[in-house]
Amino acid sequence: MLKLFLLSFLLFLGCEQKPTGGPANIHWDRDMCDRCVMVLSDRKNTLQLQNPTTKKIHKFDDIGCMVLWFEEEKIDFKDTAKIWITDAITGEWIDARSAFYSSENVTPMAFGYSAYASKQSIKEGMEILTYDEVVKKIK
């Protein structure tokens, strides 16, 4: 019986999807935010990052949760992590550091910052921010 359990466990581990340099698959409405433990369901404001050393993926429901998690957990790889965020219009994964952000959006944890692949996607008259500016405002 123990052998059967161990075999099943090893097979399960073998099925785990390891990211290959890009964002991992999100199991919508099942995966949870690494900071607030809220279920990831907003396909237009979700983030994920990869620890550059361990390759472990961390998932967040709002950019504010990620920024606060960096600070609260004293994450030493915050400047070297690969970070992806979903585009607020298409829902496609984009590089969070090169994305453009607008404020005053409805987001899961009410931080209000949504990301866009291009400046032209942001409505005229809205403030356009960079990743670093958003991080500073959240801290």
C-alpha positions as CSV (number, residue, x, y, z in Angstrom):
1,M,0.0,0.0,0.0
2,L,2.8,2.4,0.9
3,K,4.5,1.7,-2.5
4,L,1.3,2.5,-4.3
5,F,1.0,5.8,-2.4
6,L,4.6,6.7,-3.2
7,L,4.2,5.8,-6.8
8,S,1.0,7.9,-7.1
9,F,2.7,10.8,-5.3
10,L,5.7,10.7,-7.7
11,L,3.5,10.6,-10.7
12,F,1.6,13.6,-9.4
13,L,4.8,15.6,-8.9
14,G,5.9,14.7,-12.4
15,C,2.7,16.2,-13.8
16,E,3.3,19.5,-12.2
17,Q,3.8,22.1,-14.9
18,K,7.1,23.9,-14.6
19,P,7.4,27.2,-16.3
20,T,10.0,27.4,-19.1
21,G,10.9,31.1,-19.0
22,G,7.4,32.4,-19.4
23,P,4.4,32.8,-17.2
24,A,2.8,29.6,-15.8
25,N,-0.8,28.6,-16.3
26,I,-3.2,30.0,-13.8
27,H,-6.0,27.8,-12.5
28,W,-8.6,30.5,-12.4
29,D,-11.0,30.4,-9.4
30,R,-8.7,27.8,-7.7
31,D,-5.2,29.4,-7.4
32,M,-4.8,31.8,-4.5
33,C,-2.9,35.1,-4.0
34,D,0.4,34.4,-2.1
35,R,-0.3,37.4,0.1
36,C,-4.0,37.8,0.9
37,V,-5.0,34.2,-0.1
38,M,-7.9,35.5,-2.2
39,V,-8.8,33.2,-5.1
40,L,-7.5,34.5,-8.5
41,S,-10.4,35.3,-10.6
42,D,-9.8,38.7,-12.2
43,R,-8.2,37.9,-15.5
44,K,-7.3,41.6,-16.1
45,N,-5.3,42.4,-13.0
46,T,-3.5,39.2,-12.0
47,L,0.3,39.0,-11.6
48,Q,2.8,36.2,-11.2
49,L,6.5,36.3,-10.6
50,Q,9.3,33.8,-10.8
51,N,12.1,33.5,-8.2
52,P,15.2,33.7,-10.4
53,T,17.0,31.2,-8.2
54,T,14.5,28.5,-7.4
55,K,12.2,29.2,-10.4
56,K,9.2,29.0,-8.0
57,I,6.1,30.9,-9.2
58,H,4.3,33.3,-6.9
59,K,0.8,34.5,-7.8
60,F,-1.0,37.7,-6.8
61,D,-4.5,39.1,-7.4
62,D,-3.4,42.7,-7.5
63,I,-0.1,44.6,-8.0
64,G,-0.6,46.1,-4.5
65,C,-0.5,42.6,-3.0
66,M,2.8,41.8,-4.7
67,V,4.4,45.1,-3.7
68,L,3.4,44.7,-0.1
69,W,4.4,41.0,-0.1
70,F,7.9,42.1,-1.2
71,E,8.2,44.4,1.7
72,E,6.5,42.3,4.4
73,E,8.4,39.1,3.5
74,K,11.7,41.0,2.9
75,I,12.1,39.4,-0.5
76,D,15.7,39.8,-1.6
77,F,15.0,38.9,-5.3
78,K,12.4,41.5,-5.9
79,D,14.6,43.4,-8.3
80,T,15.6,40.4,-10.3
81,A,12.4,38.4,-10.4
82,K,10.6,37.9,-13.7
83,I,7.2,39.5,-13.3
84,W,4.2,39.2,-15.6
85,I,0.8,41.0,-15.3
86,T,-2.3,40.6,-17.4
87,D,-3.1,43.4,-19.8
88,A,-6.2,45.2,-18.6
89,I,-7.8,45.0,-22.1
90,T,-6.7,41.7,-23.6
91,G,-5.9,39.7,-20.5
92,E,-2.7,38.5,-22.2
93,W,0.5,38.2,-20.0
94,I,2.9,41.1,-20.4
95,D,6.1,42.1,-18.8
96,A,5.1,44.0,-15.6
97,R,8.3,46.2,-15.6
98,S,7.8,47.4,-19.2
99,A,4.0,47.8,-19.0
100,F,2.2,51.1,-18.7
101,Y,-0.2,51.7,-15.8
102,S,-3.2,53.8,-15.1
103,S,-4.8,54.5,-11.7
104,E,-8.3,54.7,-10.5
105,N,-9.4,51.3,-11.8
106,V,-11.5,48.7,-10.1
107,T,-9.0,46.0,-9.0
108,P,-9.4,43.0,-6.7
109,M,-7.8,44.6,-3.6
110,A,-8.7,48.2,-4.6
111,F,-5.2,49.5,-5.2
112,G,-6.5,50.7,-8.5
113,Y,-3.5,50.1,-10.8
114,S,-4.1,48.3,-14.1
115,A,-1.5,47.4,-16.7
116,Y,-1.4,47.9,-20.5
117,A,1.0,46.8,-23.1
118,S,1.0,50.2,-24.8
119,K,0.4,53.8,-23.8
120,Q,-2.2,54.1,-26.5
121,S,-4.5,51.6,-24.7
122,I,-4.9,54.0,-21.8
123,K,-7.9,56.3,-22.0
124,E,-7.1,59.9,-22.9
125,G,-6.7,62.1,-19.9
126,M,-5.8,59.3,-17.5
127,E,-2.5,59.5,-15.7
128,I,0.1,57.1,-17.2
129,L,2.6,55.5,-14.8
130,T,5.6,53.2,-15.0
131,Y,6.1,50.1,-13.0
132,D,8.6,51.9,-10.7
133,E,6.1,54.8,-10.1
134,V,3.3,52.4,-9.2
135,V,5.6,50.5,-6.7
136,K,6.6,53.8,-5.0
137,K,2.9,54.9,-4.7
138,I,1.9,51.6,-3.1
139,K,4.7,51.6,-0.6
